[in-house]
Amino acid sequence: MFEYYYNGESHLGCIRHFGEFQGAESTIAMLTTQSQLPEKDKGTVEFLVFDFTRVTSANLQDTDGALHRF
């Protein structure tokens, strides 16, 4: 699961992952959050930070291998 925060003044987006990491979750999070931004903020993200400190489990299939679906 993930949460997203965006600061329009600094053009900074932050995606915080927590719990069990799912396959390609970071890629899905980027696509999902970009589509949910207000129209005026779409395409303005200059900096993107990923926080994985609260992830409880993950493996290579959840990360690298899962991207083969896309």
C-alpha positions as CSV (number, residue, x, y, z in Angstrom):
1,M,0.0,0.0,0.0
2,F,1.1,3.6,-0.4
3,E,0.3,7.2,0.4
4,Y,1.1,10.2,-1.7
5,Y,1.9,13.8,-0.9
6,Y,2.5,16.6,-3.3
7,N,3.8,20.1,-2.5
8,G,3.0,22.4,-5.5
9,E,5.3,25.2,-4.4
10,S,8.4,23.1,-4.4
11,H,7.2,20.7,-7.1
12,L,8.0,17.8,-4.7
13,G,6.1,14.5,-4.7
14,C,6.6,11.9,-2.0
15,I,5.3,8.3,-2.2
16,R,5.4,6.4,1.1
17,H,5.1,2.7,0.9
18,F,4.0,0.6,3.9
19,G,3.1,-2.9,4.7
20,E,3.7,-5.8,2.3
21,F,5.2,-4.4,-0.9
22,Q,3.2,-5.6,-4.0
23,G,4.6,-6.3,-7.5
24,A,5.6,-3.1,-9.3
25,E,4.0,-1.0,-6.6
26,S,6.2,2.1,-7.2
27,T,5.4,2.2,-10.9
28,I,1.7,1.8,-10.1
29,A,1.9,4.5,-7.5
30,M,3.5,7.0,-9.9
31,L,0.9,6.4,-12.6
32,T,-2.0,6.5,-10.1
33,T,-0.9,9.6,-8.3
34,Q,-0.1,11.5,-11.5
35,S,-3.6,10.8,-12.8
36,Q,-5.2,12.0,-9.5
37,L,-3.4,15.3,-9.3
38,P,-5.5,18.4,-10.0
39,E,-5.3,19.5,-13.6
40,K,-3.2,22.5,-12.8
41,D,-0.5,20.3,-11.1
42,K,-0.3,17.6,-13.8
43,G,3.2,17.5,-15.3
44,T,4.7,19.8,-12.6
45,V,6.4,17.2,-10.4
46,E,10.1,17.9,-10.6
47,F,11.3,15.8,-7.6
48,L,9.9,12.5,-6.5
49,V,10.9,10.8,-3.3
50,F,10.1,7.2,-2.4
51,D,10.0,6.2,1.3
52,F,10.3,2.4,1.8
53,T,11.1,2.6,5.6
54,R,7.7,1.1,6.6
55,V,7.7,-1.8,4.1
56,T,7.4,-5.1,6.0
57,S,8.3,-7.5,3.2
58,A,9.4,-7.5,-0.4
59,N,11.4,-9.7,-2.8
60,L,13.0,-9.3,-6.2
61,Q,9.8,-10.7,-7.9
62,D,7.8,-7.9,-6.2
63,T,10.2,-5.3,-7.6
64,D,12.3,-6.0,-10.7
65,G,10.5,-9.0,-12.0
66,A,7.0,-7.5,-11.6
67,L,7.9,-4.7,-14.1
68,H,7.9,-7.3,-17.0
69,R,4.1,-7.1,-16.9
70,F,4.3,-3.6,-18.2
